[in-house]
Structure formats: structure tokens, C-alpha cells
Amino acid sequence: MVKFLLNQSAVVVDQIDPNTTVLDYLREHLYRTGTKEGCASGDCGACTVVIGEVENDNDNDNLVYRSANACITAVGSLHGKQLLTVEDLKQNDQLHPVQQAMVDCHGSQCGFCTPGFIMSMFALRKNNTSADQHKINESLGGNLCRCTGYRPIVDAAEKMFESPQIDQFSPTEESVVTQLNNINRQQPQGSISNANKQFFSPTSSDELADLMLEYPQAKLLAGGTDLCLEFTQFLRDAEVLIYTGRVSDMANITTTEQSLELGAAVTYSQANDCLVDLYPDLKELIERLGSLQVRNQGTIAGNIGNASPIGDMPPVLIALGAELILRKGKETRRVAVEDYFVKYKVTILQTSEFIEKIIIPVPNPGSEFKAYKISKRLEDDISATCGAFNIHIENGITTNIAIAFGGMAEIPKRASHCEKALLNQQWNQQTLELAINEMAKDFTPISDFRASAEYRLSVSQNMLRRLFLETQQDSQPIRITQYA
């Protein structure tokens, strides 16, 4: 069975379809209809809830609140966690400070999206004593309002910090931590079975490996930000789901002199600071990868594992020379990320094998890393093309270079012809133009609703021009023949 806290109340889930989302469970089983369905794909934020988890920091257990899209969160993933919905915020006849701020600033119109906004604001307020404009925009970036402008909603997010930080949830946090620890200790594994469908949530990579051997047809569920669309959009259920979010040794982040090692269960939000510390140019790319709700649950390993040609992190990891630790049973092997992809949605993974860890090299002294994403919307949108460039220039000569793109082929891949034209050559405009022409040999992009093939190639070539402008040291004017 799966057990979690709905605010302060323990809830047990057992005989239910493991493909059930938190949104459907709330509305159809608990009749909590404040949480709305707007898109069922994690794009609009109307279904935003807040999930509380116990995290240990310097031997202290703390309750951490994170916003999440209920429509793409499997109910089984709630085991050992706390779930808060908009119904929990009002206390007797008194609105929560977040709700009151929304009323005072006239931030609600039709009201359909408002519960989702409220929960995103609630998580922001619980995790911060104050917030600047950037944090507010980031927290609300995954919530859409189709009625009115965002100014009064942003005003409400600012105003809510004027009230005392302590609310009705603050005195109970210690009790919640104790209850959640007891659930995780007394029932380490949360599982659901219904008819021929099963859900497992192992707590170690050894347990995960054994389950994968026992159920080779199982689908791995990490953040669910992609997989759950199979259930909500395509109505294709999984017979066996194995959740990786509670595999403790795959939630580790380890830094060595040579590399940054990320367990396969590490989310974007958890990895953000250490990735940006190593490669500052990743800051904008990560912030543009989905919404905060998506980054709170989505994992980097999941972005690799689903083998999408338009995932943003695979080209980055390829350009950085990252590697994967793959595991099957007790056996492991180490492979380069660029060798992981075979063809569209096909990888080198063997039956029952899974990604256990990602190993990202630290920057080489003097190297320069840049990543550029092109999409129709600036935020919360899938790339038309995404380019990653890792270059080392010494005395005006390109001594090392790796260029990789997503969205330009059926798999994320390197621009080998382009690289060859640049390697051991002068880093100047003449060489640049030759390399740009060579890039056309590397890719045959397709036309779809995101971009035409011609646009994809042209804008990707212009990324190389942008890289040149950002890295060259010559103060002489540069003649640009094409730039998008």
C-alpha cells in the first residue's frame, strides 16, 4: 500500500489503478475539486499542488515544500510525503495570507486558474522570507491565466510577504516530519496493485535492480513529467511502474576534483546550483526548461532516458563529454552520453538495464562552454533546436571543440563535420564561415509545427556565429552575413 499525509491526515491508497494521477485521485476519490484540470500535460499550472518532503541537512530533518503539477504526478509517488491542496489553506473563516493577498490585489477573475496560482505562491512563501522579481516570475512561470494580466497576481505575490512568515502550518511541521519518518521507516516500500497492474517504489538501487530483473517489461517512473503524458494524453497505461524517486543512493550529488556525479533520481531543482556553479551558462537554459513545477520533479536522467530528440540536456551532456553508469542486476558499465542514443526513441539499454548515475567532467582550464535554446516561447516551451558548444582556444587556435544539437536529427548528436572544420584552425571569421557551411552536412532537420527545416539549420548555424562573437578577443569590427 501507499501511505501519505493529506495535510495532517494519514491516507492509505491500495486497490487503485497505479496509472492514476494525483489530480484524478483528488477530484474523483477525495472529491477535492479545488485543484483544476486545464491541460493534463503539465503546461498550464491549474492543477498545482504542494508536496512536502523530509530532507536531511547537517543531521537535521527539515520539511521542504515544492510545487508540482498534480496532472502528471502518479499517486503512488506520494508515499511518505505530505500533500497540500488549496482546500487546506483556509483556517476556519480566515483566509491564508496568500489567499488574502490575492483578494486584496484583485488577482482573480474567472477563478479557474487561481487555486494553482495560490499553491505556487504558497510554496514560494514557505521557502523564502522575501522574494525578488526574478523569484516571483520563476515561481509563477508555470501558471497560466487566460482572463487578465499578470500584474495584480505579481502584486499579490509581493504583498503576501508583508504578513508574518508563521502560519497555521508552521507549528505542525515538526509533527509532520515525525509522521513522515515513521511512514518511511515502518513501510519502506510503497506499492499498489490492481488487477494486472502494479506499482513499486524501491528505496535502494539494489532493490531497483532486482525489480527490473523480475519485471523486464516495467516502465521506470522518475519525475513523470514525460511518462505521465502517456496516461493523460495518449490513454496508454503501464502494466508495471517502478518509481525511482525514493531510491536513496540514486538521489546523491557527489563532487570530486574530476567530476560532478548525479544520481539518476536527482531533479533539476536539486542539481541546479551545482551545475550552474560548474557551468554558469547553464543557468538560463535550466530556467527555461519547463516550469518550476516540472523542474521540481523532472530528473536529468529521465530527460536522457526517454531518448527524445528535442530534450535540452542530452546535447549539453554530449558537448561536455558526460558519461552514464548503466546497471543491470549487479553488473554496471560506463558509456558516453553520445553513445547512448541509437535512433529515434531507441537506446543502447539492454532489457532490465537502467541509468544509475550521470558523470559530468569539471571544466578544463581555459575552456568555454555555451548553450543556446531556440523555442517559440521564451519560457516553458520545448526547443525547436538547442545547441551546446564546448571550446578551448589557445593562442588563437581552436585546440579542442565539441558541438552538439538537439532538435536537428532523430537523436541528439554532434556536429562532426563542423567540428573538424574548426579543430586546430585559427579562430577567425574565415574559418567560422567554412565551419558553418560544413554544419549543413551534419544534419537533415525536419519541418514540423515548431519550426521549418530551413529555419532550424539557419538558426543553428547562427548559434555558431553567436559563439564566435561571445568568445573572440579581436576588437576589430566583425562582418556578419546572417544572424537570427
C-alpha positions, 0 to 999 in steps of 0.5 A, a space after each residue: 500500500 501507499 501511505 501519505 499525509 493529506 495535510 495532517 491526515 494519514 491516507 492509505 491508497 491500495 486497490 487503485 489503478 497505479 496509472 492514476 494521477 494525483 489530480 484524478 485521485 483528488 477530484 474523483 476519490 477525495 472529491 477535492 475539486 479545488 485543484 483544476 484540470 486545464 491541460 493534463 500535460 503539465 503546461 498550464 499550472 491549474 492543477 498545482 499542488 504542494 508536496 512536502 518532503 523530509 530532507 536531511 541537512 547537517 543531521 537535521 530533518 527539515 520539511 521542504 515544500 515544492 510545487 508540482 503539477 498534480 496532472 502528471 504526478 502518479 499517486 503512488 509517488 506520494 508515499 511518505 510525503 505530505 500533500 497540500 491542496 488549496 482546500 487546506 489553506 483556509 483556517 476556519 473563516 480566515 483566509 491564508 495570507 496568500 489567499 488574502 493577498 490575492 483578494 486584496 490585489 484583485 488577482 482573480 477573475 474567472 477563478 479557474 486558474 487561481 487555486 494553482 496560482 495560490 499553491 505556487 505562491 504558497 510554496 514560494 512563501 514557505 521557502 523564502 522570507 522575501 522574494 525578488 522579481 526574478 523569484 516571483 516570475 520563476 515561481 509563477 512561470 508555470 501558471 497560466 491565466 487566460 482572463 487578465 494580466 499578470 500584474 495584480 497576481 505579481 502584486 499579490 505575490 509581493 504583498 503576501 510577504 508583508 504578513 508574518 512568515 508563521 502560519 497555521 502550518 508552521 507549528 505542525 511541521 515538526 509533527 509532520 516530519 515525525 509522521 513522515 519518518 515513521 511512514 518511511 521507516 515502518 513501510 519502506 516500500 510503497 506499492 499498489 496493485 490492481 488487477 494486472 497492474 502494479 506499482 513499486 517504489 524501491 528505496 535502494 538501487 539494489 532493490 531497483 535492480 532486482 525489480 527490473 530483473 523480475 519485471 523486464 517489461 516495467 516502465 521506470 517512473 522518475 519525475 513523470 513529467 514525460 511518462 505521465 503524458 502517456 496516461 493523460 494524453 495518449 490513454 496508454 497505461 503501464 502494466 508495471 511502474 517502478 518509481 525511482 524517486 525514493 531510491 536513496 543512493 540514486 538521489 546523491 550529488 557527489 563532487 570530486 576534483 574530476 567530476 560532478 556525479 548525479 544520481 539518476 533520481 536527482 531533479 533539476 531543482 536539486 542539481 541546479 546550483 551545482 551545475 550552474 556553479 560548474 557551468 554558469 551558462 547553464 543557468 538560463 537554459 535550466 530556467 527555461 526548461 519547463 516550469 518550476 513545477 516540472 523542474 521540481 520533479 523532472 530528473 536529468 536522467 529521465 530527460 536522457 532516458 526517454 531518448 527524445 530528440 528535442 530534450 535540452 540536456 542530452 546535447 549539453 551532456 554530449 558537448 561536455 563529454 558526460 558519461 552514464 553508469 548503466 546497471 543491470 542486476 549487479 553488473 554496471 558499465 560506463 558509456 558516453 552520453 553520445 553513445 547512448 542514443 541509437 535512433 529515434 526513441 531507441 537506446 543502447 539499454 539492454 532489457 532490465 538495464 537502467 541509468 544509475 548515475 550521470 558523470 559530468 567532467 569539471 571544466 578544463 582550464 581555459 575552456 568555454 562552454 555555451 548553450 543556446 535554446 531556440 523555442 517559440 516561447 521564451 519560457 516553458 516551451 520545448 526547443 525547436 533546436 538547442 545547441 551546446 558548444 564546448 571550446 578551448 582556444 589557445 593562442 588563437 587556435 581552436 585546440 579542442 571543440 565539441 558541438 552538439 544539437 538537439 532538435 536537428 536529427 532523430 537523436 541528439 548528436 554532434 556536429 562532426 563535420 563542423 567540428 573538424 572544420 574548426 579543430 586546430 584552425 585559427 579562430 577567425 571569421 574565415 574559418 567560422 564561415 567554412 565551419 558553418 557551411 560544413 554544419 549543413 552536412 551534419 544534419 537533415 532537420 525536419 519541418 514540423 509545427 515548431 519550426 521549418 527545416 530551413 529555419 532550424 539549420 539557419 538558426 543553428 548555424 547562427 548559434 555558431 556565429 553567436 559563439 564566435 562573437 561571445 568568445 573572440 578577443 579581436 576588437 576589430 569590427 566583425 562582418 556578419 552575413 546572417 544572424 537570427 
